[in-house]
Amino acid sequence: MQFTRCTFELAKFSGLDLSEFRFDGSAFVEADLAHCNLTEASFLDCNLSDVRWEDAHFSDTDLRGANLSGLDPRRIDLRGAVITPDQARQLAEALGLTVIDELDG
């Protein structure tokens, strides 16, 4: 199933099997994706700000370029998600880590 540049803001998907779905370029602001199977789903360049992710299953789930603001990596198990280096930096900083590109002297 493929949806491109759709609006799913405030949508309730909780508990659904969304494996292999493509939602590229879509908006999910404050949507509920808790308990979803997101295996091989694609959220390329989506607005995923303030989404509920509790107990979602990520396996080769493509989140590259997505806005992940509001996602607390201390509470959500993102194992299996595919992200960019910039997103990894944002998540590391949300964990309280200081990310430095190069070693000093």
C-alpha positions in Angstrom: 0.0 0.0 0.0 1.4 3.4 -0.9 0.3 6.9 0.3 2.3 9.9 -0.9 2.1 13.4 0.6 -1.0 12.6 2.6 -2.2 14.1 5.9 -2.7 11.7 8.8 -2.5 14.3 11.6 -4.2 13.0 14.8 -5.0 9.7 13.1 -5.4 6.5 15.2 -3.4 3.6 13.7 -2.7 1.9 17.1 -2.1 -1.8 16.8 -2.3 -2.0 13.0 0.0 -4.0 10.8 1.5 -1.4 8.6 4.4 -3.6 7.3 5.6 -2.7 3.9 3.3 0.4 3.7 4.9 3.6 2.1 3.9 7.0 3.5 6.6 9.1 1.9 6.2 12.8 2.3 3.2 12.5 4.5 2.3 14.3 7.8 1.5 12.4 11.0 1.6 15.2 13.5 0.3 13.8 16.9 -0.8 10.5 15.2 -1.0 7.3 17.2 1.3 4.5 15.9 1.6 2.7 19.2 1.8 -1.1 19.0 2.0 -1.0 15.2 4.1 -3.4 13.2 6.2 -1.1 11.0 8.4 -3.8 9.4 9.8 -2.5 6.2 7.4 0.5 6.3 8.7 3.8 4.7 8.2 7.2 6.2 10.8 9.1 4.0 10.6 12.9 4.6 7.5 12.6 6.8 6.5 15.0 9.5 6.4 12.6 12.5 6.4 15.2 15.2 4.8 14.2 18.5 3.7 10.8 17.2 2.9 8.1 19.8 5.4 5.2 19.2 5.0 3.1 22.4 5.7 -0.6 21.7 5.8 -0.1 17.9 7.9 -2.7 16.1 10.7 -1.3 13.8 12.5 -3.6 11.5 14.0 -2.0 8.4 11.6 0.9 9.0 12.8 3.8 6.9 12.6 7.1 8.8 15.2 8.9 6.8 14.6 12.7 6.5 11.6 12.5 8.8 10.9 15.1 11.5 11.2 13.1 14.7 10.7 16.0 17.1 9.0 15.0 20.3 10.3 11.4 20.1 12.0 10.5 23.4 14.6 7.8 22.6 14.7 6.9 26.3 11.2 5.6 26.0 10.9 4.2 22.5 12.9 1.2 21.3 14.0 2.2 17.8 16.0 -0.9 17.1 15.6 -1.7 13.4 14.8 1.8 12.3 16.8 3.3 9.4 17.8 7.0 10.0 20.3 9.6 8.7 23.4 10.8 10.5 21.7 14.1 11.3 18.8 12.2 12.9 21.2 10.1 14.9 22.8 13.3 16.2 19.4 14.7 17.2 18.5 11.5 19.0 21.9 11.3 20.8 21.4 14.9 21.9 17.9 14.1 23.2 19.7 11.4 25.3 21.9 14.2 26.8 25.0 13.2 24.8 27.4 15.7 23.4 28.2 14.9 19.8 31.5 16.2 18.4 32.5 15.6 14.8 36.2 15.4 15.3 38.7 14.6 18.0 40.4 17.7 19.5 44.2 17.9 19.1 
